[in-house]
Amino acid sequence: MNARARACAAILAVSLLNGCGRVADDFRGDTEAGRIQLDVEAVENVEIEAVTEERLHPRLRAYERVPTTRVPVGAVLTIGTSVADFGTYRLGGGWITRGRLYVGRHAVLATAIAATSNNPEVLLAQVDANLAHRERNRVRLHAQKPGTAQISLTVQALDTAGRPTADDRVTDSVTITVE
């Protein structure tokens, strides 16, 4: 198939899918290059409100909790990671409806391969094995004293069965201030 035919097929496919849903991105890149989404799964020694903030999700018309880049001393966070995938996804489903179909970037679960801090005296970062889902490691952050630390993360996307995919590993970083 030549380039012109592929371009026409792609335009037709997006138009058809747009009729069933919409072309929209639902991936929230929380790292500096926007390649990894971070979700706070557990918090110790502080309230969840101290390490997250509420942000309006426009398509769901609801608020979602997103991690902040400022954490108090003594906080221990367990962070789950996701990476972006392009394709169709459903959003807003519940026990009554399946939700709306969209085309675009959406979050796919990932397992943490490596997590390092450039300032471990301020913020210690380590990979935490997930006992419930052995293939999905998380990142554990320990805020130890005031300062700033850059956390470098390397993650691997997981397929729908929870196994690592053949995709390339994704590396990105986030700067966190401990207060």
HELIX and SHEET records of a PDB file:
HELIX    1   1 ALA A    3  CYS A   20  1                                  18    
HELIX    2   2 ILE A   48  ALA A   50  5                                   3    
SHEET    1   A 4 GLY A  21  VAL A  23  0                                        
SHEET    2   A 4 ARG A 100  SER A 117  1                                        
SHEET    3   A 4 VAL A  76  LEU A  91 -1                                        
SHEET    4   A 4 ILE A  36  GLU A  44 -1                                        
SHEET    1   B 5 GLY A  21  VAL A  23  0                                        
SHEET    2   B 5 ARG A 100  SER A 117  1                                        
SHEET    3   B 5 GLY A 147  ALA A 157 -1                                        
SHEET    4   B 5 VAL A 170  VAL A 178 -1                                        
SHEET    5   B 5 ARG A  70  VAL A  71  1                                        
SHEET    1   C 5 GLY A  21  VAL A  23  0                                        
SHEET    2   C 5 ARG A 100  SER A 117  1                                        
SHEET    3   C 5 VAL A  76  LEU A  91 -1                                        
SHEET    4   C 5 ARG A 138  ALA A 143 -1                                        
SHEET    5   C 5 LEU A 123  ASP A 128 -1                                        
SHEET    1   D 2 THR A  52  HIS A  57  0                                        
SHEET    2   D 2 ALA A  62  PRO A  67 -1                                        
END                                                                             
